[in-house]
Amino acid sequence: MRSLFVLVLFAVPAWAADPVADSKTAVEALKKELAAGTAPKDLAEKPFAAVPLTKSDSTTARELLWKAHVERITKDRAAEIKDRLLKLDKLEMPFFIKEYGAKPKVGHSLWISLHGGGGAPKQVNDGQYENQKLLYKLEEGLYLAPRAPTNTWNLWHEGHIDTLFAQLIEDLIVLEGIDPDRVYVLGYSAGGDGVYQIAPRMADRLAAAAMMAGHPNDASPLGLRNVPFALQVGGNDSAYNRNKIAKEWGDKLDALQKDDPKGYEHFVKIHEGKGHWMNLEDKAALPWMAKFTRNPTPEKIVWKQSSRTHDASYWLGVPPGTAKGGTLITAVRKGQSVDLTTVEGVEKIFVRFDDRMVDLEQPVTVTHKGKKVVDGHAVRTIGTLAKTLTEKGDSKLMFDAEVVVTIGK
């Protein structure tokens, strides 16, 4: 039997000493910590980080934290982009970048293109990497082809890939000024295997994704609610039933979109008469993808964890160390309210807010199974800003306020 523990948050009471002065004092303390070199990730537990902020002070704190983040990335990680090489423990991921078109005011789009190969000798995967570098051309954007850090069959969906891609995106937002709302991933063959897996896992980082000639293995399409997804295979590409499974995924996405018409955008093409190689006819996915931009604060989130878990997705989070594969949260935001329509296998949930989503001067509510589990004001704090910045390194995924819902066993 499951029981629901209700957390009710209220605004700072009228009898508090001086909420406005306390807010300004917290921002001054933040300035001192940042001037002393304290990293944003080390600020969330500081006493001043829990002090409720006014709207204007929260805006100031957000700007200060982002400036400190930019300075730290520029100082510590500029060499990664200059050398075209990311490292993680003993793993190395070289990458190739080619720029296309004039840079828009909001920054270039980013296209991460994954090569094929897989469980093969190094020289085979090296050849696939060289081929991927120039496989597709863009109208505009940075075309980035990474070389997989391993030569394993699952080279693009091992757990370290999420960490490396997150680091890569974080670096390029700061160091190349890319538009974080126009990040795309595509891949061919084993690269397509990776897209099937990475797109749902890293949904909140992506504007769209394209799978070419791959196989999903154990991936689920549920997490693609806000990620337009293209699937293309050759009609004769029967190895591992790639052709049949791509059609099945198309049918699944059709059904999901029928039940949820505002989500699950998809494009499916089976290239009849073609085998594993589609003679570049699959490039049709790129202009289709380019029509879409990410919404970092979607009204609905479907968060299905895979075996490679994450602590946050869009404006939802779970405590570090608690994420489990196979869990599911569906959340719908309307006005000042969030409804947790599905919660499976999760005991504690962070629901984040900011002034893009709600009016934080007014109360918010969170409901689950028809009951209010949060009813009151969600307060802006430096702690929430610092924590969400540290999670993603993306100013669009920073949130001012957070409420906690605990669902006990």
BADO-136778 format. One record per residue (C-alpha): x, y, z; residue in three letters; residue number from 1. Coordinates in steps of 0.05 Angstrom, whole numbers, always signed. Layout:
N
     c1     c2     c3   r   k
      X      Y      Z ALA NUM
...
***
This chain:
409
     c1     c2     c3   r   k
     +0     +0     +0 MET   1
    +26    +69    -18 ARG   2
    +15   +132    +23 SER   3
    +23   +204     +2 LEU   4
    +61   +253    +45 PHE   5
    +37   +324    +33 VAL   6
    +86   +381    +30 LEU   7
    +54   +450    +34 VAL   8
    +97   +511    +20 LEU   9
    +79   +582    +40 PHE  10
   +107   +650    +27 ALA  11
   +153   +683    +78 VAL  12
   +106   +703   +135 PRO  13
    +91   +776   +148 ALA  14
   +125   +773   +215 TRP  15
   +192   +755   +185 ALA  16
   +245   +808   +202 ALA  17
   +251   +837   +132 ASP  18
   +243   +790    +72 PRO  19
   +267   +842    +22 VAL  20
   +329   +858    +62 ALA  21
   +344   +784    +73 ASP  22
   +338   +773     -2 SER  23
   +389   +828    -17 LYS  24
   +435   +801    +38 THR  25
   +433   +732     +5 ALA  26
   +453   +762    -62 VAL  27
   +511   +800    -29 GLU  28
   +534   +735     +3 ALA  29
   +531   +702    -66 LEU  30
   +574   +757    -95 LYS  31
   +627   +747    -41 LYS  32
   +628   +671    -51 GLU  33
   +635   +678   -126 LEU  34
   +690   +731   -119 ALA  35
   +727   +682    -73 ALA  36
   +725   +630   -129 GLY  37
   +670   +585   -102 THR  38
   +640   +544   -159 ALA  39
   +564   +545   -169 PRO  40
   +562   +470   -153 LYS  41
   +588   +484    -83 ASP  42
   +537   +538    -67 LEU  43
   +471   +500    -62 ALA  44
   +481   +479    +11 GLU  45
   +505   +547    +36 LYS  46
   +457   +577    +89 PRO  47
   +444   +639    +46 PHE  48
   +425   +594    -13 ALA  49
   +360   +576    +23 ALA  50
   +337   +647    +34 VAL  51
   +275   +666     -6 PRO  52
   +291   +717    -61 LEU  53
   +250   +772    -91 THR  54
   +239   +768   -166 LYS  55
   +290   +821   -182 SER  56
   +342   +791   -136 ASP  57
   +331   +723   -166 SER  58
   +344   +753   -235 THR  59
   +409   +783   -208 THR  60
   +429   +717   -176 ALA  61
   +415   +680   -241 ARG  62
   +460   +728   -280 GLU  63
   +516   +724   -229 LEU  64
   +515   +648   -229 LEU  65
   +514   +644   -304 TRP  66
   +572   +693   -309 LYS  67
   +612   +651   -260 ALA  68
   +595   +588   -299 HIS  69
   +618   +619   -364 VAL  70
   +683   +641   -333 GLU  71
   +697   +572   -304 ARG  72
   +682   +535   -369 ILE  73
   +725   +585   -408 THR  74
   +782   +576   -360 LYS  75
   +779   +501   -348 ASP  76
   +752   +472   -413 ARG  77
   +769   +516   -472 ALA  78
   +825   +468   -491 ALA  79
   +774   +412   -501 GLU  80
   +743   +449   -559 ILE  81
   +808   +476   -586 LYS  82
   +839   +407   -586 ASP  83
   +775   +373   -610 ARG  84
   +781   +321   -555 LEU  85
   +740   +304   -494 LEU  86
   +766   +259   -439 LYS  87
   +729   +220   -386 LEU  88
   +772   +179   -339 ASP  89
   +812   +135   -388 LYS  90
   +764   +146   -446 LEU  91
   +776   +195   -502 GLU  92
   +727   +222   -553 MET  93
   +758   +261   -611 PRO  94
   +709   +300   -654 PHE  95
   +706   +338   -720 PHE  96
   +669   +404   -729 ILE  97
   +650   +439   -794 LYS  98
   +613   +505   -796 GLU  99
   +558   +519   -846 TYR 100
   +525   +585   -861 GLY 101
   +525   +652   -826 ALA 102
   +518   +650   -751 LYS 103
   +449   +673   -728 PRO 104
   +442   +723   -672 LYS 105
   +418   +668   -625 VAL 106
   +479   +625   -644 GLY 107
   +490   +567   -691 HIS 108
   +450   +504   -686 SER 109
   +489   +441   -667 LEU 110
   +484   +375   -704 TRP 111
   +516   +314   -671 ILE 112
   +526   +260   -724 SER 113
   +542   +189   -701 LEU 114
   +582   +141   -743 HIS 115
   +569    +68   -755 GLY 116
   +612     +7   -741 GLY 117
   +607    -20   -671 GLY 118
   +637    -85   -649 GLY 119
   +692    -84   -700 ALA 120
   +768    -73   -703 PRO 121
   +791     -2   -689 LYS 122
   +809    +11   -762 GLN 123
   +737     -4   -783 VAL 124
   +708    +46   -734 ASN 125
   +762    +96   -754 ASP 126
   +740    +89   -826 GLY 127
   +667    +99   -807 GLN 128
   +686   +161   -768 TYR 129
   +722   +190   -828 GLU 130
   +662   +176   -872 ASN 131
   +614   +208   -822 GLN 132
   +653   +273   -821 LYS 133
   +628   +293   -890 LEU 134
   +566   +249   -897 LEU 135
   +515   +305   -890 TYR 136
   +514   +379   -906 LYS 137
   +476   +434   -871 LEU 138
   +444   +499   -892 GLU 139
   +466   +528   -825 GLU 140
   +499   +503   -762 GLY 141
   +558   +467   -732 LEU 142
   +563   +396   -759 TYR 143
   +599   +355   -706 LEU 144
   +620   +283   -717 ALA 145
   +649   +249   -655 PRO 146
   +692   +187   -656 ARG 147
   +664   +136   -607 ALA 148
   +709   +125   -546 PRO 149
   +703    +49   -552 THR 150
   +698     -4   -607 ASN 151
   +642    -42   -573 THR 152
   +577    -63   -607 TRP 153
   +539    -10   -566 ASN 154
   +591    +44   -577 LEU 155
   +539   +101   -579 TRP 156
   +495    +80   -521 HIS 157
   +542    +60   -466 GLU 158
   +531   +100   -402 GLY 159
   +591   +145   -412 HIS 160
   +562   +173   -477 ILE 161
   +509   +214   -440 ASP 162
   +563   +244   -396 THR 163
   +607   +262   -455 LEU 164
   +551   +290   -497 PHE 165
   +526   +333   -438 ALA 166
   +596   +359   -429 GLN 167
   +603   +373   -503 LEU 168
   +538   +412   -506 ILE 169
   +555   +450   -442 GLU 170
   +623   +469   -472 ASP 171
   +595   +492   -539 LEU 172
   +540   +535   -508 ILE 173
   +595   +576   -474 VAL 174
   +654   +570   -521 LEU 175
   +620   +571   -589 GLU 176
   +555   +607   -570 GLY 177
   +510   +553   -598 ILE 178
   +436   +559   -590 ASP 179
   +417   +508   -536 PRO 180
   +346   +504   -564 ASP 181
   +372   +478   -631 ARG 182
   +414   +417   -615 VAL 183
   +402   +357   -659 TYR 184
   +428   +285   -659 VAL 185
   +429   +238   -719 LEU 186
   +466   +173   -734 GLY 187
   +474   +117   -784 TYR 188
   +475    +42   -771 SER 189
   +507    +34   -702 ALA 190
   +500   +109   -698 GLY 191
   +425    +98   -710 GLY 192
   +426    +48   -652 ASP 193
   +453   +104   -610 GLY 194
   +400   +154   -632 VAL 195
   +344   +106   -612 TYR 196
   +374   +104   -542 GLN 197
   +403   +174   -532 ILE 198
   +343   +215   -557 ALA 199
   +295   +191   -502 PRO 200
   +349   +193   -449 ARG 201
   +372   +263   -464 MET 202
   +306   +290   -489 ALA 203
   +312   +356   -452 ASP 204
   +375   +374   -490 ARG 205
   +348   +362   -560 LEU 206
   +306   +398   -612 ALA 207
   +298   +336   -656 ALA 208
   +332   +270   -673 ALA 209
   +340   +225   -734 ALA 210
   +353   +150   -735 MET 211
   +382   +121   -798 MET 212
   +389    +45   -808 ALA 213
   +394    +28   -734 GLY 214
   +363    -19   -683 HIS 215
   +332     +3   -617 PRO 216
   +351    -56   -574 ASN 217
   +314    -43   -508 ASP 218
   +298    +31   -519 ALA 219
   +228    +59   -506 SER 220
   +195   +113   -548 PRO 221
   +156   +142   -489 LEU 222
   +209   +194   -473 GLY 223
   +204   +224   -543 LEU 224
   +141   +263   -525 ARG 225
   +177   +330   -537 ASN 226
   +231   +307   -586 VAL 227
   +209   +303   -660 PRO 228
   +238   +237   -685 PHE 229
   +254   +214   -755 ALA 230
   +262   +140   -773 LEU 231
   +290   +116   -839 GLN 232
   +314    +47   -862 VAL 233
   +321    +10   -926 GLY 234
   +262    -34   -943 GLY 235
   +310    -93   -953 ASN 236
   +351    -79   -891 ASP 237
   +329   -143   -856 SER 238
   +391   -154   -812 ALA 239
   +368   -153   -740 TYR 240
   +298   -139   -769 ASN 241
   +317    -65   -775 ARG 242
   +264    -53   -829 ASN 243
   +207    -87   -790 LYS 244
   +226    -55   -724 ILE 245
   +229    +15   -754 ALA 246
   +159     +6   -780 LYS 247
   +137    -20   -711 GLU 248
   +166    +42   -679 TRP 249
   +130    +85   -729 GLY 250
    +65    +50   -710 ASP 251
    +80    +61   -636 LYS 252
    +93   +135   -648 LEU 253
    +28   +139   -688 ASP 254
    -10   +110   -629 ALA 255
    +25   +155   -579 LEU 256
    +10   +217   -620 GLN 257
    -63   +196   -629 LYS 258
    -70   +196   -553 ASP 259
    -28   +259   -545 ASP 260
    -36   +302   -607 PRO 261
    +10   +357   -583 LYS 262
    +69   +310   -575 GLY 263
   +107   +254   -610 TYR 264
   +121   +289   -676 GLU 265
   +152   +238   -723 HIS 266
   +173   +225   -794 PHE 267
   +180   +153   -819 VAL 268
   +204   +130   -886 LYS 269
   +220    +59   -908 ILE 270
   +263    +65   -971 HIS 271
   +236     +9  -1014 GLU 272
   +288    -29  -1054 GLY 273
   +345     -3  -1012 LYS 274
   +387    -45   -966 GLY 275
   +429    -21   -907 HIS 276
   +456    +37   -949 TRP 277
   +403    +87   -971 MET 278
   +446   +125  -1021 ASN 279
   +439   +188   -979 LEU 280
   +364   +192   -992 GLU 281
   +359   +194   -916 ASP 282
   +387   +265   -917 LYS 283
   +313   +285   -923 ALA 284
   +310   +282   -848 ALA 285
   +356   +342   -838 LEU 286
   +310   +398   -865 PRO 287
   +252   +364   -829 TRP 288
   +291   +367   -763 MET 289
   +312   +439   -774 ALA 290
   +240   +462   -770 LYS 291
   +238   +446   -696 PHE 292
   +266   +481   -635 THR 293
   +268   +455   -564 ARG 294
   +219   +480   -513 ASN 295
   +257   +476   -446 PRO 296
   +192   +485   -407 THR 297
   +141   +441   -442 PRO 298
    +71   +436   -414 GLU 299
    +76   +360   -411 LYS 300
   +135   +315   -394 ILE 301
   +138   +239   -402 VAL 302
   +202   +217   -366 TRP 303
   +217   +143   -374 LYS 304
   +284   +123   -344 GLN 305
   +327    +72   -381 SER 306
   +383    +31   -352 SER 307
   +426    +95   -359 ARG 308
   +390   +140   -311 THR 309
   +388   +216   -304 HIS 310
   +373   +260   -244 ASP 311
   +333   +312   -282 ALA 312
   +290   +322   -344 SER 313
   +264   +391   -362 TYR 314
   +230   +418   -299 TRP 315
   +228   +352   -262 LEU 316
   +283   +320   -219 GLY 317
   +297   +266   -169 VAL 318
   +347   +266   -112 PRO 319
   +418   +245   -133 PRO 320
   +430   +171   -125 GLY 321
   +356   +152   -126 THR 322
   +342   +147   -201 ALA 323
   +324    +76   -223 LYS 324
   +316    +45   -291 GLY 325
   +245    +31   -314 GLY 326
   +212    +85   -272 THR 327
   +161   +132   -303 LEU 328
   +136   +202   -287 ILE 329
    +84   +238   -329 THR 330
    +71   +310   -309 ALA 331
    +24   +362   -339 VAL 332
    +29   +436   -325 ARG 333
    -31   +483   -333 LYS 334
    -33   +553   -306 GLY 335
     -8   +552   -234 GLN 336
    -16   +477   -227 SER 337
    +22   +413   -242 VAL 338
    -12   +346   -243 ASP 339
    +32   +285   -233 LEU 340
    -12   +239   -275 THR 341
    +33   +179   -271 THR 342
    +86   +161   -219 VAL 343
   +116    +91   -223 GLU 344
   +175    +70   -180 GLY 345
   +193   +139   -155 VAL 346
   +188   +160    -82 GLU 347
   +211   +233    -84 LYS 348
   +203   +283   -140 ILE 349
   +229   +354   -149 PHE 350
   +181   +399   -188 VAL 351
   +216   +462   -211 ARG 352
   +186   +530   -230 PHE 353
   +206   +598   -256 ASP 354
   +172   +659   -283 ASP 355
   +170   +631   -354 ARG 356
   +123   +578   -328 MET 357
    +81   +608   -272 VAL 358
    +71   +672   -232 ASP 359
   +115   +658   -172 LEU 360
    +82   +715   -134 GLU 361
    +20   +671   -132 GLN 362
    +10   +602   -100 PRO 363
    +24   +539   -140 VAL 364
     -7   +471   -132 THR 365
    +16   +400   -148 VAL 366
    -34   +344   -151 THR 367
    -28   +268   -154 HIS 368
    -86   +220   -161 LYS 369
   -135   +277   -152 GLY 370
   -105   +302    -87 LYS 371
    -65   +366    -74 LYS 372
     +4   +347    -50 VAL 373
    +32   +418    -54 VAL 374
     -9   +481    -43 ASP 375
    +26   +547    -30 GLY 376
    +82   +591    -54 HIS 377
   +144   +562    -86 ALA 378
   +202   +606    -64 VAL 379
   +258   +630   -109 ARG 380
   +327   +612    -80 THR 381
   +400   +614    -99 ILE 382
   +404   +540    -81 GLY 383
   +354   +519   -134 THR 384
   +387   +564   -186 LEU 385
   +456   +537   -170 ALA 386
   +433   +464   -168 LYS 387
   +397   +467   -235 THR 388
   +454   +504   -268 LEU 389
   +502   +450   -244 THR 390
   +457   +394   -270 GLU 391
   +456   +417   -342 LYS 392
   +502   +477   -353 GLY 393
   +446   +508   -394 ASP 394
   +415   +575   -374 SER 395
   +349   +553   -406 LYS 396
   +346   +494   -357 LEU 397
   +359   +537   -295 MET 398
   +299   +544   -249 PHE 399
   +286   +592   -192 ASP 400
   +241   +551   -147 ALA 401
   +231   +479   -128 GLU 402
   +179   +440    -89 VAL 403
   +188   +369    -64 VAL 404
   +135   +315    -69 VAL 405
   +147   +251    -28 THR 406
   +108   +189    -46 ILE 407
   +121   +136     +6 GLY 408
   +115    +61     +2 LYS 409
***
